Amino acid sequence: MLKNLSWRILTTIVVLVIFGLVGVYPLVATFYGLPMPEWLAQKQLKLGLDLKGGVHLVLRVITDTALKAETEAQSERTREALASAGVNVTGVTVVNDVQFRVDGVQPTQSQAFLSAVADAEGTFDRSSGTGGSYTFTMKPNLQKQFRDESVRQARTTIERRVNELGVSEPSIAQQGNGDQILVQLPGVTDVDRAKGIISSTGLLKLTIVEQGPFSTREQALQAFNNNVPPDIEILPGRQESGGATVYYAVKKAAAVTGRDLRSAQEGIDEYNRPAVRFTLKQDAAQRFGNFTQSNIGRPLAIVLDDRVMSVATIQGRITDSGQITGVSRQEMQDTVITLKSGALPASMEYIQEQTIGPSLGADAIRAGVLASIVGLFLVVAFMLVYYKLSGVNAVVALIFNLVILLGLMAYIGAVMTLPGIAGFVLTMGIGVDSNVLIFERIKEELEHGRPVRIALNAGFSRVFLTLLDTHISAAIAALFLLQFGTGPIRGFAYTLLIGLGSNLFTSTFVSRTLFEMVLGRKQQAATLSI
């Protein structure tokens, strides 16, 4: 019965070791240039920014721009509501990031005015002035809410954009005073492209072109006698091949925006040139259909990040789809990534940028491997000297532990960082500590005159609960690091957590099975080299 149990345990060990070896082989094959099938290459252990090299960025979300955008949007909605209600005013002006003012409200229209601005008063506090002037100030609690939401939305949008870039195991976390976002991109070489995609606002809108194109901004302003109406804005167009930029006067109010997009994808136009195709949500498609039907024959601008990307004349009713033309293949790919990820709620600025070269990562790997080898050698020497032949048992269990650890990390897609290597070395120490507890308990049993087999069973069974308790305690600490840590700290926590699981298995099942295999060859074991 015991023999069958030992073989079942041995079979489990062999399976897990094979599992580990399959996970470790891609790392060894890459290091030494050995052949490797494609399916196995997918299981390769991923390296973090500090080992693989890449880009370390810290961005600040300028939350004031999110407040200003909400204030401008509400002022435009208020302007339209007043016009629809037939309330005549002399102007609706944005005062600052959190205030806009309505001037020239006639006393006879006060009641109609209050009804028209009821929607604005849900977000803004209204105060009256002289001469029919009213100032709307965003409520303080909503200011804080908009700031917090803009940072959270920015982080989510950046995560989607980085994932579209195909970066392996990026690290994106909020830090600093709450408005800073840390972005680590291992293996990225085209830094400028990554920065452009990450910080691009990605605000798309389709609107009517009032006049243009103009060769200069001054010409566009002169067309309105340097007095641009409040519902019109002057925007630059795409830069032409000769380096010149044209300008357009477009309506501020957009027919549809990026929030109305259902999808965006790469495509080609009728001339077989790169184009960005997009489709609209159902409600936006109906609204856009009505808009284009009432504006047949007028030029329609596709505006991305306050730049007119393309202009086309509306030939008929357009409902649920459109395309951006005149872009290069790289611009097409980047625009699709930006549109699919959604618009950033606020503008961003880079406050820190650091590029880590792969040579530094290679040096870190060599130093980490050297530290692991030296640590392993010292552990092996100590166990063999102090515990004699039983030390061989501990060394074999320790090697199994490290192999399984690397294999599991490769299979679950964990990232090895420089602190992760520290966790790797720490795992060796934990493994030795577990064997020391077991071996010392066995020695105590032997000193009390217990037979070898009974002492062996007592040593493992009575120490198991102690090991379980210590490993669970350490695992709880690792989980907290995993939950609240960022970047390298998470790499350390991953390694430690997986190492604790593999160590508990090897220090009990593997070590005990090795003892049983040796003692099983002897009918009577009078002594044990320990």
Buried (B, 14 or more C-beta within 10 A) or exposed (E): EEEEEBEEBBEBBEEBBEBBBBBBBBBEBBEEEEEBEEEBEEBBBBBBBBBBBBBBBBBBBBBBBBBBBBBBEBBBBBBBBBBEEEBEBEEBBBEEBBBBBBBEBEEEBBEBBBEBBEEBEEBBBEEEEEEBBBBBBBBEEBBEEBBEBBBEBBBBBBBBBBEBBEBBBBBBBBEEEEBBBBBBBBBBEEBEBBBEBBBBBBBBBBBBBBBBBBEEBEBBBEBBEEEBEEBBBBBBBBEEEEEEBBBBBBBBBBBBBBEBBEEBBEBEBEEEBBBBBBBBBEEBBEBBBEBBEEBEEEBBBBBBBEBBBBBBEBEEEBBBEBBBBBBEEEBBBBBBBBBBBBBBBBBBEEEEEEEBEBEBBEEBBEEBEEBBEEBBEEBBEBBBEEBEEBBBBBBBBBBBBBBBBBBBBBBEBBBBBBBBBBBBBBBBEBBBBBBBBBBBBBBBBBEEEBBBBEBBBBBBEBBBEEBEEBBEEBBEEBEEBBEEBBBBBBBBBBBBBBBBBBBBBBBBBBBBBBBBBBBEEEEEBEEBEB
